[in-house]
Amino acid sequence: FVILTILVCVGIDGIVQWRKAKKEYASRSLADQLVPAEAFANLSAPANLFLDSGHTWVEVKPSGATTIGLDAFAQKLIGRIDDVVLPEVGKEIRRGDMLFAVKQNNHRAAFASPVDGVVTSVDKELPWHPEMIQSDPYKEGWVCSLKPKNLAKGLKQLLTADEARDWLKLEAQRFQEFFAAQPLENMQLGQVLQDGGRLTGGVLEFADDGTWKQFNEMFLRPQEKEG
């Protein structure tokens, strides 16, 4: 009887582990369809811009002023943008402080400042026409301008050219792994896929509150470069 009980327990545990593994495999396979690697294959920023690890971009004007917005990688994942929260003109900001945010329904993606400085202007059209970020995040989708402080030091933390492209590839891979670990059964999966398993829009449009929170924490906080 004791041996039979042990065998039954082992068998039940084996079934539970098998079902768990099967579920994890299904989630990962579906995540690979929803966020295919090739969707980010040619994702890069214009050569005259710097990228920050918090997924903002920086353009340095001849005057030394900096213009800032969110990069195409973040825009592609977020998808539809319903509103933009602009910073206050005259506010002094440090790298890593929240600079602006975009909203989608009750969800929010908060972007940190990539450099130190003082906010000198904002794009007042964005709250009225947030779709400009989707149409052209690197030009029409600019968010604000800063009078920078310690710019030379700040630029050392940013990425450009080949370094930026290599980093974006790693970010795409990292997001696939992150997304595969999310509870996909809570997402509106039927609305996400087109024929052939392609992403119809920003995958975060169909994510739950927990996924948005983790996305903010894991992808929108600037990291300091080593060395």
ABEGO torsion letter per residue (X at the ends): XAAAAAAAAAAAAAAAAAAAAAAAAAAAAAAAAABBAAAAAABBBBAABBBBAAGBBBBBBAAGBBBBBBBAAAAAAAEBBABBBBBBBGBBBBBGBBABBBBBEABBBBBBBABBEBBABBBAAAAABAAAAAABAABAABABBBBBBGAAAAAAABBBEAAAAAAAAAAAAAAAAAAAABBAAABBAAAABBBGGBBABBAAAABBAAAAAAAAAAAABBBBBBX
